[in-house]
């Protein structure tokens, strides 16, 4: 059984919305910070958003600030990424990650990764 499982990706037009889900275990959900990263075609993986284990702190990349919202649902041990006003530049594989992070925005701080879900935004 995978420790982190992403879903919710798909095809959407510019200006549309999608909500990604990351289902994990209660232990991971209540112990580690969790984040979303994405990898666009031909580019390296980049930070998108993150939330502390308690949910009291959130972090966003400048490119998505004001458009994306990260949240936690404790009853389902699920982290969500609500993506609004989508642009073609948002296209890529989105990965959920967890770990004992301190800065939250660096991929090397995360120890556990999901398999990814594809998001494609058409122009």
Backbone torsions as a table, in degrees:
resi	resn	phi	psi	omega
1	UNK	NA	125.9	179.6
2	UNK	-66.3	144.7	-179.7
3	UNK	-79.7	-29.0	176.7
4	UNK	-135.6	127.9	-178.4
5	UNK	-130.0	116.6	179.4
6	UNK	-91.9	152.2	174.4
7	UNK	-158.3	170.5	175.5
8	UNK	105.3	-5.1	178.0
9	UNK	-70.7	167.4	179.8
10	UNK	168.7	-165.2	179.5
11	UNK	-101.2	133.9	179.9
12	UNK	-148.6	150.3	177.8
13	UNK	-81.4	159.3	175.8
14	UNK	-53.0	131.7	-178.7
15	UNK	93.6	-9.0	-179.4
16	UNK	-82.0	-176.7	-177.1
17	UNK	-132.4	152.3	173.2
18	UNK	-144.0	152.7	173.9
19	UNK	-123.5	117.7	177.9
20	UNK	-91.8	146.8	178.9
21	UNK	-123.0	144.4	174.9
22	UNK	-131.2	106.8	-179.6
23	UNK	-93.5	130.7	-179.2
24	UNK	-138.2	-172.9	179.2
25	UNK	-84.8	161.2	177.6
26	UNK	-61.9	-37.8	179.8
27	UNK	-61.3	-51.0	-179.8
28	UNK	-64.2	-44.4	-177.2
29	UNK	-59.5	-38.5	-174.3
30	UNK	-98.8	4.4	-177.0
31	UNK	-118.0	-39.8	-170.4
32	UNK	-112.9	155.6	167.0
33	UNK	-69.6	151.9	-178.8
34	UNK	-132.5	145.4	-177.0
35	UNK	-143.7	166.0	174.3
36	UNK	-116.3	131.9	174.6
37	UNK	-124.8	158.3	177.4
38	UNK	-137.8	155.2	178.1
39	UNK	-132.2	112.0	179.3
40	UNK	-82.5	159.3	179.5
41	UNK	-56.0	127.7	178.1
42	UNK	75.1	7.4	-178.9
43	UNK	-123.9	167.1	178.4
44	UNK	-84.2	161.4	179.8
45	UNK	-64.7	137.3	-178.6
46	UNK	-131.1	153.1	179.1
47	UNK	-69.8	140.6	177.9
48	UNK	-117.4	-58.0	-177.5
49	UNK	-160.2	157.9	178.6
50	UNK	-152.0	159.9	178.6
51	UNK	-142.1	142.1	178.5
52	UNK	-70.3	164.7	-177.2
53	UNK	-61.2	-32.9	-179.5
54	UNK	-84.4	-12.9	-179.7
55	UNK	83.0	4.4	-175.8
56	UNK	-85.1	-12.4	179.8
57	UNK	-131.6	136.3	176.4
58	UNK	-129.0	155.5	-177.6
59	UNK	-140.2	142.7	-178.9
60	UNK	-137.9	144.2	170.7
61	UNK	-67.7	148.0	180.0
62	UNK	-57.2	-33.0	-176.3
63	UNK	-68.6	-19.8	-177.8
64	UNK	-117.8	-5.9	-178.2
65	UNK	-58.4	130.7	-178.7
66	UNK	90.2	-12.2	179.8
67	UNK	-114.1	-35.5	-177.6
68	UNK	-107.8	147.9	176.9
69	UNK	-133.0	126.5	175.5
70	UNK	-101.1	140.2	-178.8
71	UNK	-148.9	163.7	179.5
72	UNK	-122.8	137.8	175.8
73	UNK	-119.3	101.7	-172.5
74	UNK	-66.2	-34.0	-178.2
75	UNK	-62.1	-30.1	-178.1
76	UNK	-108.2	1.3	-175.3
77	UNK	50.9	46.5	-173.8
78	UNK	-125.9	136.8	172.4
79	UNK	-106.3	132.2	-179.4
80	UNK	-110.6	151.0	170.3
81	UNK	-127.8	103.1	176.6
82	UNK	-84.3	121.4	-176.4
83	UNK	-115.5	117.5	-179.6
84	UNK	-117.8	163.0	179.0
85	UNK	48.7	49.3	-174.8
86	UNK	-65.4	145.2	-179.8
87	UNK	-121.7	158.0	176.1
88	UNK	-55.1	-31.0	178.8
89	UNK	-66.4	-14.1	177.5
90	UNK	-82.2	-6.3	-179.1
91	UNK	-62.1	136.4	177.8
92	UNK	160.5	179.1	174.1
93	UNK	-90.3	124.8	-178.7
94	UNK	-100.1	130.1	-177.6
95	UNK	-117.7	137.4	171.9
96	UNK	-93.2	141.8	-178.8
97	UNK	-142.3	156.4	179.1
98	UNK	-144.3	151.2	177.7
99	UNK	172.9	172.2	178.9
100	UNK	-78.3	65.6	-172.8
101	UNK	-82.8	157.5	176.6
102	UNK	-121.3	-42.4	179.9
103	UNK	-92.3	-23.4	173.8
104	UNK	75.8	-28.0	-171.6
105	UNK	-94.6	-3.4	-177.3
106	UNK	-105.9	128.7	-176.6
107	UNK	-62.4	-31.2	-177.2
108	UNK	-69.3	-14.0	177.6
109	UNK	-78.6	-16.3	-177.1
110	UNK	-93.3	139.0	-176.0
111	UNK	-105.3	-27.0	-176.5
112	UNK	-118.9	135.6	-177.0
113	UNK	-133.6	145.5	174.1
114	UNK	-85.1	-178.2	-176.4
115	UNK	-85.6	-14.7	177.4
116	UNK	96.2	153.9	175.5
117	UNK	-137.8	135.4	-174.0
118	UNK	-81.0	132.5	173.6
119	UNK	-121.3	124.5	179.0
120	UNK	-126.0	123.3	-179.8
121	UNK	-113.0	117.2	-178.4
122	UNK	-89.0	151.3	179.2
123	UNK	-92.5	NA	NA
